[in-house]
């Protein structure tokens, strides 16, 4: 599966990339929302792992909203991985169209199981 990792912190992005690459997935990593949207238009991923606190023009909420509005990316599973643990952020992410929400620090095993669920569904 093709997985897009959108995370502005290099160390966290590299850790997630290594985690999912180790399971045989093809991974692209980007550090901001504009690059995430560009990556999705160029080579549509099967899953997006998305941070909410992103620098630049588009935060994770806006990236999620824009992906849901585009027919080419509307049904892609979007898994939020964020340090924001408050109910408002979780509600905003759900309203934007997030499929699942993981709070940092997250369980790598739980994340891999979530990804595998989508793989078995043919995502």
Secondary structure, 3 states (H helix, E strand, C coil): CEEEEECCCHHHHHHHHHHHHCCCCEEEEECEHHHHHHHHHHCCCCEEEECCCCECCCCHHHHHHHHHHCCCCCCCEEEEEECCCCHHHHHHHHHHCCCEEEECCCCHHHHHHHHHHHHHCCC
